[in-house]
Amino acid sequence: MPSAEETSVDQDRPDVPPTRRDEIAAAGSELIGGPVGRWAWLGSSRLTPVRVVALVAIGMFALGMAQKMPCYDWAWFRGASSQYTHACYSDIPHLFLGRGFSDNLVPYFDRLNGDMEYLEYPVLTGLFMEVASWLTPGGSIQYREQMYWMVNAGMLMICAAVIAVCVVRTHRRRPWDALLVALAPAFALTATINWDLLAVALTAAAMLMWSRGRALAFGILIGLATAAKLYPVLLLGPLLLLCWRAGRFREYGTAVLGTAAAWLAVNLPVMVLAPEGWKKFYTFSQERQVDFGSFWLIITQRTGESLDVGTVNNWAMLLMLLACAGIATLALTAPRRPRFAQLAFLVVAAFILTNKVYSPQYVLWLVPLAALARPRWRDFLIWQACEVMYYLGIWMYLAYTTSGDAHKGLPTEGYQLAIALHLLGTLYLCALVVRDILMPEKDGVRTDGSDDPSGGVLDRAEDRFVLGGAARPTQHVTQSVEAPRVEWGVRPPGAA
């Protein structure tokens, strides 16, 4: 844990205003009066960063809901292609009927009549869907589908606000970086496609708990997030590497135990009482064919040959393991221990890039991690532009394939270009994060002398295990009383 002296020093430092350090943020601030001045009295208003970011996130979420209005009014119910040409598709109203919620069937216990025998979502997400169905009023089937989407949207809006608040508080001295999340266009467009925001909110809360040194709370929240979506468990891998390098095995063990206990508490009752329904999510994930958004789909479409699902699973697993091996090497050999958010972003991005399917709402997994790992507006917006192009590309492609001879939309070659943009945009952000790890002086979070604001017990901890060139005294460890603290990115007085 950081010493009391170090903690007080960090708390005494002022917040980092992005308009003084980021050209894009400075230019954008002209809409509200320009960059903050040298003599600005920060913190003098009731509109604190937490409140501002939460309000902006809710406002952007509402705009995303408004973008779905053509589908809400009619396109979900009158022809398949209309919801694609208006780019407002959502799984939520369709699965209200297709997964038995309209008939009051119990998820995982009652067998479905359609193409899916049981609900194919993890248990906590299934509970979220069921609670929303309880809150849905009666009426015609179309009205109930509309209300089911509206109820879910209200619950997901709460998740969006939680995500924004957690990102604000994770990096205490950089609260305005959370505006990257609140203003992310892909976040607003994809927030109500599916139920991913539940897992994202739990993961963001877990990151906040770890940044405050609460390992058990972190583990419990990661366990709950994994019970809602599989990807959050991946964060335990980077955390192991960082705790290994810092010698913080006790805290890591506490986090793992908390994760296992929380996941079992949610899953075990369904696992025992309805084993066939419980395992449907896992068998469906294994049996699912190559689907939208992946480079595997480009291969199948360009070659004209379908790939065996077992072969794709094996190759995807191998590529993911190779990516994880590269991340592990980076974590243990970097000149300065990487920040937790940086490695968390890389491992989730690796999973997305190698997976056999990429649904447009998967971008939600990365948005909060990207804001913590690489809080630079230019690079974030480049990546978001690629994701927005993919969002439009998939719906225009589906419009093309469902409009018959009219061929309204984007042909196969155009959709492949949209997939390539998504892949290149994600790789671009990954490359910048890797560069920041290898050259910590270019890491915007560390330019003011900070170490790892989201690291909790890892923040300013001494390295105990390193490999290669990293095996030397770390420059971010607190110096002795006689020596001044190293301020990364700040030129010492009198230096040439």
Buried (B, 14 or more C-beta within 10 A) or exposed (E): BBEEEBEEBBEEEEBBBBBEBBEBBBEBBEEEEEBBEEEEEEEEEEEEBBEBBBBBBBEBBBEBBEBBEBBBEBBBBEEBBBBBBBBBBBBBBBBBBBBBBBEEBEBBBBEBEEEBBBBBBBBBBBBBBBEBBEEBEEEEEBEBBBBBBBBBBEBBBBBBBBBBBBBBBBBBBBBBBBBBBBBBBBBBBBBBBBBBBBBBBBBBBBBBBBBBBBBBBBBBBBBBBBBBBBBBBBBBBBBBBBBBBBEBEEBBEBBBBBBBEBBEEBBEEBBEEBEEBBBBBEEBBEEBBBEBBBBBBBEBBEEEEEBEBEEBBEBBEEBBEEBBEEBBEBBBBBBBBBBBBBBBBBBBBBBBBBBBBBBBBBBBBBBBBBBBBBBBBEBBBBBBBBBBBBBBBBBBBBBBBBBEEEEBBBEBEEBBBBBBBBBEBBBBBBEBBBEBBBEBEBBBBBBBBBBBBBBBBBBBBEBEEBEEEBEEEBEBBBEEEEEEEBEBBEEEEEEE
